[in-house]
Amino acid sequence: MTTSFGAAINVAAVDDPNPKLQIQKFNGLKSTSNSLLLSRRLHVFQSFSPSNPSSIVRAVSTPAKPAAVEPKRSKVEIFKEQSNFIRYPLNEEILNDAPNINEAATQLIKFHGSYMQYDRDERGGRSYSFMLRTKNPGGEVPNRLYLVMDDLADQFGIGTLRLTTRQTFQLHGVLKKDLKTVMSTIIRNMGSTLGACGDLNRNVLAPAAPFAKKDYMFAKQTADNIAALLTPQSGFYYDVWVDGEKVMTAEPPEVVKARNDNSHGTNFPDSPEPIYGTQFLPRKFKIAVTVPADNSVDIFTNDIGVVVVSNEDGEPQGFNIYVGGGMGRTHRMETTFPRLAEPLGYVPKEDILYAVKAIVVSQRENGRRDDRRYSRLKYLLSSWGIEKFRSVTEQYYGKKFEPCRELPEWEFKSYLGWHEAGDGSLFCGLHVDNGRVKGAMKKALREVIEKYNLNVRLTPNQNIILCNIRQAWKRPITTVLAQGGLLQPRYVDPLNLTAMACPAFPLCPLAITEAERGIPDILKRVRAIFEKVGLKYSESVVIRVTGCPNGCARPYMAELGLVGDGPNSYQIWLGGTPNQTSLAKTFKDKVKVQDLEKVLEPLFFHWRRKRQSKESFGDFTNRMGFEKLGEFVEKWEGIPESSSRYNLKLFADRETYEAMDALASIQDKNAHQLAIEVVRNYVASQQNGKSMD
């Protein structure tokens, strides 16, 4: 019999003279023998003797080290262990008359897709409510589910739906007494919130565009299969919300086969949770699937990034896999940090579920469980390095990873506006400021989705795509949407099109300052700076704002990231790129919101003056370096007089302006800049006696 343990437990079993003291902390038992029951762990532990070398348990992943003290575990680990697979005490707490639930239930309800919140704007008490988050692989929302969520927002929520950066809905303001009604309604209408939060695999991202192309369809199918593979199996969700009634669709046989396979010691034999066990994962786990060049999913911010690789005929052959991305951090704690995923290797398409499972198990067995700040996969990768992680994962995978295949350059794709799907239908991508669906917009969406029986896709940039549209419907749908304020992208400020913010105040308990409520004013001020320093209206910068350093709107990938750093103040991050492949860095701490112009005006002014041809703001800040950028800010005394005082109107007619603008664009300038140069050159030639008269 071959048995393996997680690193901390190997230590205890081998070196502790009283190993039974470690039993309650153990989470990593796996065996290639199905005869070993989980309930017999006590017997297994006590049968090992440090004095008998042949009985020593060897670590799969890390060498055993002496353990002087009992390994620490976070409080959440204890809650999970004592919960009867995420049931108790939540199943009792939701039945009492209190408006809130206790500490253990507050942690457990996350696995069910909900967070308890209270309105932080209120004074003199707390009004508790619950946020529910759905789980929609690839952002896919059937027509029926959309209409149900729209109704629930009005009947039990605060009248709005929130589109998240992970292609899901958030429903805010649900009272505890209504939780079971809302949850069961979602479940019975083709929806789920299972695993949308908590220490397990979250919603799996995929490109939201419903293209009828082989690689896009294969990416979506793969996302669905990975989501199914890593869905909890013990039934706790249905026991709590629909009294044990299973409302599930049939799974593909390849998913069932991959989940049940234990040929490389990945599973807990005879456990209700063969992959997760009693303790689930050390922390949340995020996966994204995409196709080459399409970085609509921020692929490098995920624990696992999966990219379809096709042959010359467009037939999918396999996948490049990237591991170790993540955004969360803590202010001024350098041991916490955002991180980009790095290449792990290539696998043939038939192996993808086994490879993903192996990565998840590597994290399950070796991720830290003592301090949740360091429990994400990115910290294991940072500690071990990619070579060691690859070696450990290959033992669970049972094969060697091949080298990653070469891919084209990445590009951010929003899919806003009208597009042909490739099967004769159209789809329409709609920009939603900060993902908040409300008011006239909500009514307009409801009208067209219900009338034309449309399905929906949610995007990782908090936008919405209407699918399955016939050509004849385009004009009437466009009219209704415009009346609801849902405009075509050419009518939306370019700054708004790529901006994102997290909800922050008033409901998020972690928020330090404003994000969603503050970003509209911030974007208007940035636009005013653009105009002041002479940047074109068509110019844009990727701006993301979060109310705390956890990074829910992925600010560390932005060209300009504003991260809540105190009341009405932000930490400023610079250096991300428009295609979201570079990690930003901290530029300034604790910049008060009213002082943003003092920092941004000199940066944007010098970007316009000193940038190279078509150089993005993020690339410009990286090329200049933070020392030089700091000098720009410190020495700033306002826009030089020559640039502003004599900013005279040069064009009397549109035709001349448009002709000059076309010439200017070749030199990456605007019409005004080119006209000024022409006038200066003419004046200089006159002064030098070179008149053409």
C-alpha positions in Angstrom: 0.0 0.0 0.0 1.3 3.4 -1.0 0.2 6.3 1.3 1.1 9.9 1.2 0.5 12.9 3.5 0.6 16.7 3.4 3.9 18.2 4.5 2.8 19.3 8.0 1.3 15.9 8.8 4.2 13.9 7.5 6.3 15.8 10.0 4.0 14.9 12.8 3.7 11.3 11.9 7.4 10.7 11.6 8.9 12.8 14.3 6.3 13.3 17.0 6.7 10.6 19.7 2.9 10.9 20.3 1.5 11.2 16.8 -2.1 10.7 17.9 -2.0 14.3 19.1 -1.8 15.4 15.4 -4.8 13.4 14.2 -7.4 16.2 14.4 -5.2 18.5 12.3 -4.7 15.9 9.5 -6.2 16.6 6.1 -3.9 14.9 3.6 -4.5 11.1 3.8 -4.6 9.5 0.4 -4.2 5.8 -0.4 -4.0 3.8 -3.6 -5.7 1.0 -1.6 -9.5 1.6 -1.5 -9.7 -0.7 1.5 -8.4 2.0 3.7 -11.4 4.0 5.1 -11.1 7.5 6.3 -12.8 6.5 9.5 -9.7 4.4 10.2 -7.3 7.2 10.2 -6.8 6.9 14.0 -5.7 3.2 13.6 -3.4 4.1 10.7 -1.7 6.8 12.7 -1.2 4.8 15.8 0.2 1.8 13.8 3.2 3.9 12.6 6.2 3.8 14.9 9.2 6.1 14.7 11.3 3.3 16.0 10.4 1.1 13.0 12.0 2.6 9.9 9.9 0.4 7.6 6.7 2.1 8.8 7.8 5.7 8.3 5.5 7.6 6.0 7.4 9.4 3.3 6.2 12.8 2.1 5.4 13.0 -1.6 6.1 16.7 -1.8 8.5 17.9 0.9 11.1 16.2 3.1 10.1 15.7 6.6 11.4 18.3 9.1 11.5 18.2 12.8 8.4 19.6 14.4 8.9 20.9 17.9 5.3 22.1 18.4 1.9 21.1 17.2 1.2 22.8 13.8 -1.1 25.8 14.0 -4.4 25.9 12.2 -6.6 28.8 11.5 -10.0 29.0 13.1 -11.7 28.4 9.8 -10.0 25.1 9.5 -11.5 24.0 12.8 -15.0 25.2 11.7 -14.7 23.2 8.5 -13.6 20.0 10.3 -16.5 20.2 12.8 -19.1 21.1 10.2 -20.2 17.6 9.0 -19.2 18.7 5.5 -20.3 22.3 5.7 -23.7 21.7 7.3 -23.4 22.4 11.0 -24.2 24.9 12.6 -25.4 26.7 9.5 -28.4 24.4 9.2 -29.5 25.4 12.7 -28.6 29.1 12.5 -30.7 29.9 9.5 -33.8 28.6 11.3 -33.7 30.8 14.4 -35.3 34.3 14.7 -32.1 36.3 14.9 -31.3 38.5 11.9 -27.7 37.3 11.8 -25.8 34.0 12.2 -22.9 33.0 14.4 -19.2 33.1 13.6 -18.9 29.5 12.4 -22.0 29.7 10.3 -20.7 33.0 8.8 -17.7 31.1 7.5 -19.6 28.1 6.3 -22.3 30.0 4.4 -19.6 31.2 2.0 -19.3 27.6 0.6 -23.0 27.9 -0.2 -22.4 31.1 -2.1 -23.3 33.8 0.4 -21.7 36.4 2.7 -23.4 38.1 5.7 -23.2 41.9 5.5 -24.4 45.0 7.2 -24.9 48.6 6.1 -21.9 50.5 7.2 -23.6 53.8 6.4 -26.0 53.3 9.2 -25.3 54.6 12.7 -26.6 53.3 16.0 -26.9 49.6 15.2 -26.4 47.0 12.5 -29.0 45.9 9.9 -27.9 42.5 8.7 -28.5 41.1 5.3 -26.9 38.6 2.9 -25.2 38.8 -0.4 -25.7 35.8 -2.7 -23.3 35.1 -5.6 -24.3 32.7 -8.4 -22.0 30.3 -10.2 -22.1 30.6 -14.0 -19.1 28.8 -15.8 -18.1 31.0 -18.7 -20.7 33.6 -17.6 -23.5 31.7 -19.2 -27.0 32.6 -18.0 -30.0 30.9 -19.4 -33.0 33.1 -20.2 -35.1 31.6 -17.4 -32.4 32.2 -14.8 -31.9 35.8 -15.8 -35.6 36.6 -15.5 -35.7 34.9 -12.1 -32.6 36.8 -10.8 -34.2 40.0 -12.1 -37.4 39.2 -10.1 -35.5 38.2 -6.9 -33.6 41.5 -6.9 -36.9 43.4 -6.7 -38.7 41.0 -4.4 -36.0 40.2 -1.9 -32.9 42.3 -2.7 -32.2 46.0 -3.0 -33.6 46.3 -6.5 -30.3 45.9 -8.3 -28.2 43.1 -9.8 -24.4 43.3 -9.7 -22.3 41.8 -12.5 -19.0 40.6 -11.0 -15.4 40.3 -12.4 -15.8 36.5 -12.3 -18.8 36.4 -14.7 -21.5 35.9 -12.0 -24.4 37.8 -10.4 -24.4 39.2 -6.9 -27.7 39.8 -5.3 -27.5 42.2 -2.3 -29.7 42.9 0.6 -31.4 39.5 1.2 -32.7 39.1 4.7 -32.0 35.9 6.6 -35.7 34.9 6.8 -35.8 35.0 3.0 -32.6 33.1 2.4 -34.1 29.6 1.9 -36.8 31.0 -0.4 -34.2 32.8 -2.6 -31.7 30.0 -2.6 -34.3 27.3 -3.5 -35.8 29.5 -6.2 -32.3 29.9 -7.9 -31.7 26.2 -7.6 -35.0 25.2 -9.2 -34.5 27.7 -12.1 -31.3 26.4 -13.6 -29.0 28.3 -11.3 -26.6 27.6 -8.4 -24.6 29.5 -5.8 -22.7 26.4 -4.7 -19.0 27.2 -4.3 -19.3 30.8 -5.5 -17.5 31.7 -2.3 -15.5 29.7 0.3 -12.3 27.5 0.3 -12.9 25.6 -3.0 -12.9 26.2 -6.7 -14.8 29.4 -7.6 -16.5 30.2 -10.8 -14.5 29.1 -13.9 -14.0 31.9 -16.4 -14.1 31.6 -20.2 -14.5 34.1 -23.0 -18.0 35.4 -22.9 -18.3 35.9 -26.6 -20.6 33.1 -27.9 -18.7 32.5 -31.1 -19.5 29.4 -33.1 -15.8 28.7 -33.5 -14.2 25.4 -32.6 -11.7 26.9 -30.2 -14.2 29.1 -28.4 -16.7 26.4 -28.0 -14.0 24.0 -26.8 -12.9 26.5 -24.2 -16.4 26.9 -22.9 -16.9 23.1 -22.8 -13.7 22.7 -20.9 -14.7 25.4 -18.4 -18.0 23.6 -17.8 -16.2 20.3 -17.3 -13.6 21.7 -14.9 -16.4 23.4 -12.9 -18.3 20.1 -12.8 -15.1 18.1 -11.8 -14.5 20.4 -8.8 -18.1 20.9 -7.6 -18.6 19.5 -4.1 -20.2 16.1 -4.0 -21.4 15.6 -0.4 -24.8 17.2 -0.9 -24.6 19.8 1.9 -25.9 22.6 -0.4 -29.1 20.7 -1.3 -29.6 19.5 2.3 -29.6 23.0 3.7 -31.6 24.8 1.0 -34.0 22.3 -0.7 -34.2 19.7 2.1 -32.0 17.2 0.4 -33.6 17.3 -3.0 -30.9 16.9 -5.7 -31.4 19.3 -8.6 -28.6 18.5 -10.8 -28.0 17.9 -14.5 -26.3 14.8 -15.9 -22.5 15.0 -15.9 -20.3 14.0 -18.9 -18.8 10.6 -18.4 -15.3 11.9 -18.7 -15.9 14.2 -15.7 -17.2 11.4 -13.5 -14.3 9.2 -14.6 -11.7 11.8 -13.8 -13.2 12.7 -10.4 -13.3 9.0 -9.4 -9.9 8.1 -10.6 -7.5 7.5 -7.8 -4.6 5.8 -9.6 -2.1 8.4 -8.4 -3.4 8.9 -4.8 -5.4 12.0 -5.4 -8.6 11.0 -3.7 -10.0 10.4 -0.2 -11.3 6.8 -0.6 -15.0 6.3 0.5 -15.3 10.0 1.4 -18.4 12.0 0.5 -15.9 14.5 -0.9 -13.4 12.5 -2.9 -11.3 15.5 -3.9 -11.9 18.0 -1.1 -12.1 15.8 2.0 -13.4 17.3 5.3 -11.1 20.3 5.1 -11.6 21.4 1.4 -8.8 23.7 0.2 -6.7 26.0 2.3 -8.3 29.0 0.5 -10.3 30.1 -2.5 -9.1 28.8 -5.9 -9.7 30.4 -9.2 -9.5 29.0 -12.7 -9.8 30.6 -16.2 -9.9 29.0 -19.7 -9.4 30.9 -22.9 -8.1 30.7 -26.5 -4.8 32.1 -27.8 -4.7 36.0 -28.0 -8.0 36.4 -26.1 -7.2 37.9 -22.7 -10.7 38.9 -21.8 -10.4 36.7 -18.7 -7.2 38.2 -17.2 -5.6 34.8 -17.5 -2.5 35.4 -15.4 -4.4 36.5 -12.3 -5.8 33.0 -11.7 -4.5 30.0 -9.7 -4.8 28.0 -12.9 -4.9 29.5 -16.4 -5.8 27.1 -19.2 -5.3 28.0 -22.9 -6.6 26.0 -25.8 -3.9 25.0 -28.3 -5.2 24.1 -31.8 -3.5 22.7 -35.0 -3.3 24.5 -38.3 -6.8 23.3 -39.2 -8.3 24.9 -36.1 -8.8 21.6 -34.3 -8.1 21.8 -30.5 -5.2 19.5 -29.6 -4.4 20.3 -26.0 -3.7 23.1 -23.5 -1.0 25.3 -22.1 -1.3 25.5 -18.3 -0.2 28.4 -16.2 -0.2 28.4 -12.3 0.2 30.6 -9.3 -1.6 33.9 -10.2 -3.5 35.9 -7.5 -4.3 39.5 -6.5 -4.9 39.7 -2.8 -2.4 41.3 -0.4 -2.2 43.3 2.8 -1.0 46.9 2.9 2.7 47.4 4.0 3.2 43.7 4.6 5.8 42.8 2.0 5.3 39.1 2.6 1.9 39.5 0.8 1.8 40.4 -2.8 0.0 40.1 -6.1 1.5 37.6 -8.5 1.2 36.6 -12.1 0.7 32.9 -13.1 3.7 31.3 -14.8 4.0 28.4 -17.3 3.6 24.9 -15.9 3.4 23.0 -19.1 1.3 21.5 -22.0 -1.1 18.6 -21.8 -3.0 16.8 -24.5 -6.7 17.6 -24.5 -7.8 14.3 -23.1 -5.7 14.9 -20.0 -6.8 18.3 -18.9 -9.2 17.2 -16.1 -6.5 15.0 -14.6 -3.9 17.8 -14.8 -6.2 20.3 -13.2 -7.1 17.8 -10.4 -3.4 17.2 -9.8 -2.7 20.9 -9.4 -5.7 21.3 -7.0 -4.5 18.3 -4.9 -0.9 19.7 -4.8 -2.4 22.9 -3.2 -4.8 20.9 -1.0 -1.9 18.9 0.5 0.7 21.6 0.8 -0.9 25.0 0.9 -0.7 26.7 4.3 -3.6 26.2 6.7 -2.2 28.2 9.7 -2.5 31.7 8.3 -5.1 32.5 5.7 -3.1 35.5 4.4 -0.6 33.0 3.0 -2.9 30.2 2.0 -3.3 30.9 -1.8 -1.5 28.8 -4.3 0.7 31.7 -5.3 2.5 31.6 -2.0 3.2 27.9 -2.4 4.6 28.6 -5.9 6.7 31.5 -4.5 8.1 29.4 -1.7 8.8 26.3 -3.8 9.6 27.6 -7.2 8.0 26.3 -10.4 10.4 23.3 -10.8 9.5 21.7 -7.4 5.8 22.4 -7.9 5.9 20.8 -11.3 7.7 17.8 -9.9 5.1 17.3 -7.1 2.2 17.8 -9.4 3.5 15.3 -11.9 3.3 12.6 -9.2 -0.4 13.3 -8.8 -0.9 13.7 -12.6 1.1 10.5 -13.3 2.9 12.0 -16.3 5.4 14.6 -17.2 4.2 18.0 -18.5 5.4 18.8 -22.0 6.9 22.3 -22.6 4.2 25.0 -23.3 3.5 25.7 -26.9 4.3 29.1 -28.4 1.3 31.5 -28.4 0.6 34.8 -30.2 0.6 38.1 -28.3 -2.3 38.6 -25.9 -5.0 41.2 -26.5 -7.8 42.4 -24.2 -11.1 41.9 -25.9 -14.3 43.5 -24.5 -16.8 42.2 -27.2 -18.9 45.4 -26.8 -21.2 46.3 -29.6 -22.7 44.1 -32.3 -21.0 41.0 -33.6 -21.8 38.0 -35.8 -21.6 34.7 -33.8 -20.8 32.6 -36.9 -24.0 30.5 -36.9 -26.2 33.2 -38.5 -27.1 34.9 -35.2 -25.8 38.1 -33.7 -24.7 39.0 -30.2 -24.5 42.4 -28.6 -22.1 43.4 -25.9 -23.3 46.1 -23.5 -21.2 48.3 -21.2 -22.6 48.5 -17.7 -20.8 51.0 -15.4 -19.3 49.0 -12.5 -21.6 46.1 -13.4 -24.5 47.6 -11.5 -27.8 46.8 -13.3 -30.5 49.2 -12.0 -33.3 51.6 -12.9 -34.1 52.2 -16.5 -31.3 49.9 -17.6 -32.7 47.0 -15.6 -36.1 47.5 -17.1 -34.8 47.7 -20.7 -32.7 44.6 -20.3 -35.7 42.7 -18.9 -37.9 43.8 -21.8 -35.6 42.6 -24.6 -34.4 39.4 -22.8 -38.0 38.4 -22.0 -39.6 39.5 -25.4 -37.0 37.8 -27.6 -36.2 34.9 -25.3 -32.5 35.7 -25.3 -29.8 33.9 -23.3 -27.1 36.0 -21.7 -23.4 35.9 -21.0 -21.7 37.9 -18.3 -18.1 39.2 -18.9 -15.1 39.4 -16.6 -15.2 43.1 -17.1 -18.6 43.4 -15.5 -20.5 43.8 -18.8 -23.3 41.8 -20.3 -23.7 40.1 -23.7 -27.1 39.4 -25.2 -27.0 36.2 -27.3 -29.1 34.4 -30.0 -30.3 37.6 -31.7 -31.8 37.4 -35.2 -30.9 40.1 -37.8 -34.4 41.4 -37.9 -34.4 42.1 -34.2 -31.3 44.3 -34.2 -33.0 47.7 -34.8 -35.9 47.3 -32.3 -33.5 45.9 -29.6 -31.1 48.8 -30.2 -33.9 51.3 -29.7 -35.1 49.8 -26.4 -31.6 49.5 -25.0 -30.8 53.1 -25.9 -33.9 54.3 -24.1 -32.6 52.5 -21.1 -29.2 54.2 -21.3 -27.4 51.1 -22.7 -25.5 52.8 -25.5 -23.3 51.5 -28.3 -19.6 51.7 -27.2 -18.9 54.6 -29.6 -21.1 56.8 -27.4 -19.4 55.8 -24.1 -16.4 57.6 -22.8 -13.3 55.4 -23.6 -12.2 55.7 -20.0 -15.4 54.0 -18.8 -15.2 51.1 -21.2 -12.2 49.5 -19.5 -12.7 50.8 -15.9 -13.7 48.5 -13.1 -14.4 48.9 -9.4 -15.4 46.6 -6.5 -18.6 47.3 -4.5 -16.8 48.5 -1.3 -19.0 50.7 0.8 -21.6 50.5 2.1 -21.9 46.6 2.3 -18.4 45.1 2.1 -17.0 44.6 5.6 -13.4 44.9 4.3 -13.7 48.2 2.5 -11.4 51.0 3.7 -12.7 53.6 1.3 -15.0 54.1 -1.7 -14.7 52.2 -5.0 -18.0 51.7 -6.9 -19.6 54.9 -5.5 -16.4 56.9 -6.0 -15.2 55.8 -9.5 -17.7 57.8 -11.6 -16.3 61.1 -10.2 -12.7 59.9 -10.5 -13.2 59.0 -14.2 -14.7 62.5 -14.8 -11.7 64.1 -13.2 -9.3 62.0 -15.2 -11.2 63.0 -18.4 -10.8 66.7 -17.3 -7.1 66.2 -16.8 -6.8 64.6 -20.3 -8.5 67.7 -21.8 -6.3 70.1 -19.8 -3.0 68.5 -20.9 -4.1 68.0 -24.5 -4.8 64.3 -24.8 -7.4 63.2 -27.3 -10.9 62.1 -26.3 -10.2 58.8 -28.0 -7.2 58.2 -25.6 -7.8 55.8 -22.7 -6.1 54.3 -19.7 -7.1 51.1 -17.9 -8.3 52.3 -14.5 -9.4 50.0 -11.7 -10.4 51.0 -8.2 -10.8 48.9 -5.1 -11.8 49.8 -1.6 -9.2 47.6 0.1 -6.0 45.7 -0.9 -7.8 42.4 -1.6 -7.9 43.3 -5.3 -11.4 42.1 -6.3 -11.4 44.4 -9.3 -7.8 43.3 -10.2 -6.2 46.7 -9.7 -2.7 45.3 -9.8 -3.1 44.6 -13.5 -4.3 48.1 -14.3 -2.3 50.9 -16.0 -3.6 53.1 -13.1 -4.8 51.2 -10.0 -6.3 52.9 -7.0 -6.3 50.7 -3.9 -8.1 51.9 -0.8 -5.4 52.9 1.7 -7.4 54.7 4.4 -10.4 57.0 4.7 -10.7 58.9 1.5 -7.2 57.9 0.3 -5.7 55.5 -2.1 -2.4 53.7 -2.8 -1.5 54.4 -6.5 -0.3 51.5 -8.6 1.2 52.0 -12.1 2.6 49.8 -14.8 0.0 47.4 -15.9 -0.6 47.2 -19.6 -3.8 47.3 -21.8 -3.6 43.6 -22.6 -3.3 42.7 -18.9 0.0 40.8 -19.1 2.2 43.0 -16.7 1.9 43.5 -13.0 1.7 47.0 -11.7 3.8 48.3 -8.9 3.2 50.6 -6.0 3.9 54.2 -6.9 2.6 56.2 -4.0 0.9 55.5 -0.6 -2.0 57.3 1.0 -2.9 59.8 -1.7 -6.1 61.7 -0.6 -8.9 61.5 -3.1 -9.0 65.3 -3.4 -5.3 65.3 -4.2 -5.4 62.9 -7.2 -4.8 65.7 -9.7 -1.5 66.6 -8.1 -0.2 63.1 -9.0 -2.1 62.4 -12.2 -1.8 65.7 -14.0 2.0 65.7 -14.3 2.0 62.0 -15.2 -0.5 62.4 -18.0 1.1 65.6 -19.2 4.6 64.0 -19.6 3.0 60.9 -21.1 1.6 63.1 -23.9 4.9 65.0 -24.3 7.5 62.2 -24.0 5.8 59.0 -25.1 6.9 57.0 -28.1 4.7 56.2 -31.1 1.4 54.6 -29.9 3.0 53.9 -26.4 0.4 53.1 -23.8 0.4 54.8 -20.4 1.4 51.6 -18.7 4.3 51.0 -21.1 5.4 54.7 -20.7 5.5 54.4 -16.9 7.5 51.3 -17.1 10.0 52.8 -19.6 10.4 56.0 -17.5 10.8 54.3 -14.2 9.3 55.3 -10.9 12.3 57.5 -9.9 11.7 59.7 -13.0 7.9 59.7 -12.6 8.4 60.8 -9.0 10.5 63.7 -10.2 7.7 64.7 -12.6 5.3 64.8 -9.6 7.6 66.5 -7.1 8.7 69.3 -9.5 5.2 69.9 -11.0 4.2 73.5 -11.0 1.3 73.2 -13.4 1.1 73.1 -17.2 3.8 75.3 -18.7 2.5 78.6 -19.9 3.4 77.9 -23.5 1.2 74.9 -23.4 -1.9 76.5 -22.1 -2.0 80.3 -22.0 -2.0 80.7 -25.8 -4.1 77.7 -26.6 -5.9 79.6 -29.4 -8.6 78.2 -31.6 -6.9 77.3 -34.9 -9.7 75.8 -37.0 -12.7 77.7 -38.5 -14.2 74.8 -40.4 -14.6 71.1 -39.8 -13.1 70.1 -43.1 -9.7 71.7 -42.4 -9.7 70.2 -38.9 -10.5 66.7 -40.1 -7.8 66.9 -42.8 -5.2 68.1 -40.3 -6.3 65.5 -37.8 -5.8 62.7 -40.4 -2.3 64.0 -41.1 -1.6 64.3 -37.3 -2.6 60.8 -36.6 0.2 59.4 -38.8 2.6 61.1 -36.3 0.5 60.0 -33.3 -0.4 63.6 -32.6 -3.7 65.5 -32.5 -4.7 68.2 -35.0 -4.0 71.0 -32.6 -0.4 69.8 -31.9 0.4 69.5 -35.6 -1.1 72.8 -36.5 0.9 74.6 -33.8 4.1 72.9 -35.3 3.2 74.1 -38.8 2.6 77.7 -37.6 5.8 77.7 -35.6 7.8 76.5 -38.5 6.3 79.1 -40.8 6.9 81.9 -38.3 10.5 80.7 -37.9 11.1 80.7 -41.6 9.8 84.2 -41.9 12.0 85.4 -39.0 15.1 83.8 -40.7 14.4 85.7 -43.9 13.3 82.6 -45.8 10.0 84.0 -46.9 8.7 82.3 -50.0 7.4 85.7 -51.4 
